[in-house]
Amino acid sequence: MSTRPWSSWDAPKLMDALPMTLGQEFGAYAQAIARDRWRIYKVEERLRQINLGGTAMGTGSAADRQYGFLVIEKLRRMTEMGLARAEYPIDLTQNNDVFVEVSGLLKALAVNLMKIATDLRLMNSGPGGGLGEIRLKALQAGSTIMPGKVNPVIPKW
């Protein structure tokens, strides 16, 4: 009988294919988060566009041409955000694809953060029945039925 903490069915999933340093692993985490930050930064440009034009559809057909520009300038000063008039305001009035894009980007970031948290918890597992590759700071008492157990709560979602 094996003394390993996992069954023989699980063992291949946890075996190292090639040696990897902790620095390489954290480097990959940093790359994933950097990609997510860049994507979110770039979509912000599309979120700053607004469809003010002086009419319900944003065309400005019933308003002075300067109205939209004056309102946007006033909003810029009030919000301290780099707002801009949409090139084609009707597009922003009727389409929501930018919000779907933002939702997808935030979901991608959440998936990466959950993956990193799960990896950290697995690497911290032990001492008797886990990997014990790293030690996360014990911050919270863990269980009334397991005296002495302390949970590293930082990487939990």
N, C-alpha and C positions, 0 to 999 in steps of 0.2 A: 504494500500500500504506500502510495506517495505521500510525502509530508508537505508537498506544495500546497499553497493556499487556494489554488484554482484547480478545476477538473482538467482532465486530459483534453477535453473538447475545447476548453477556453485557452489552453496553453499556446497554441499556434498564433492566436490573435495578439497575445502579449509578448511573444518572442521578438527580440531585436533582429531585424533583417541585416542591418549593418550597425556598427557602433555609431552613436551620435553623442556629441557633448551637450551639456546643459546650455551652453552658449549658443549652439546651433539651433536648439529647440526654441529658446527665447528669441533668437534672431528671426525665426519663422513667424513667431507670434507678433513681433514688432512689424514685420512686413505686412501681415494681414491687417493689422490695425492701421498702419500707414495708408494702405490702399483704401480702407473704409473712410478714413479721414479725408483723403483726396476726393473720393467720389462725392461725399457729402458737401465738401467745400465747393465743388464744381456745380452741383445742382442748386446751390444757393443763388447763383446768378439768375436762374430761371424763376426762382421764387420771389426775387426782388422786382420782377416785372408786374405792373398793375394795369388794369384795363379802364382807368378813369378817362372818360371822354365827354361827360356832360349829358349823356343819355343812358337809358336803361341797358342798351346793348353795347355801349362803349364806343359808338361810331363818332359821336360829337356832331352829328348832323344838325342838331337843334341848339348848339352852344357855340360860343365864340371859340375859335381855334386855340387861343391862349388859355382858356379855362383849365383844360387838363394839365397843361404845363405848370400853371400857377398853383393848382391844388397839389400836384405831386411835389413841387418845391416846398410848399408849406408842410406837407407830411414828412418830407426829408428832415426838415428842421425840427419838427415836433418829436419824431421817433429816433432821430440820429441814425437812420438806416439809409443805405444807398439805393433808394427806390428809383425805378425808371419806368417810363411810359412804354407799354408793349408796342412792338412794331405793328401788330395786327390785333387790336383790342378784342375783336369779336372772337378770335381764337381762345383767348383766356376766359371769355364769358361763357363759352359753350363746352370747352374741353377741360378735362381734369387729369390728363395724363401726367402732368408734372407732380401732382400729389401722389399718384400711384407709384411714380418713380421714387419719390422720397420714401414712401412706405417700404418699398423693396430694398432700398439702400439701408434703412434703419433695421430692417429684418436681417439683412446680410451681416451688419455689425453685431446684432444680438446673437446670431448663430456663431460668429467667431468668438465673442466673449464667453458664450456658454461652453464652447469647445475648450477654450483655454482654462476656464474654471474647472471643468471635468478633468482635464489632464493634470492640473495642479492637485486636485483632490486624490486622484489615482497615484500620482508620484509621492504624495504625502502619506498614503495609506500604510498601516502597520501599527505597531512595530512587529507583532507576531505573525500576522496573516496578510501582509501587503507588501508593496514594493519598497517603501521607505527610502526613495531616492533623494527626497528633499524633506525639509522640516519647516512647516508653516507654523507661525506663532499660535499657540493655544490661547484662545480668547474667551471661551465660554464653557462652563460646566456642561457635560454632555448628557448624562442620563442618571435617573434615580435608580434604575435597575442595574447599572454597570458602574459601580463606585470607581472613582479615579479617572474615568473617561473624560477627556476634554476635547471639545470640537474646535477646529480651525475654521471659523465661520466666514472669513473674508471671501473665499471664492464660491460661496453658495449663491444661487439665484433665487 
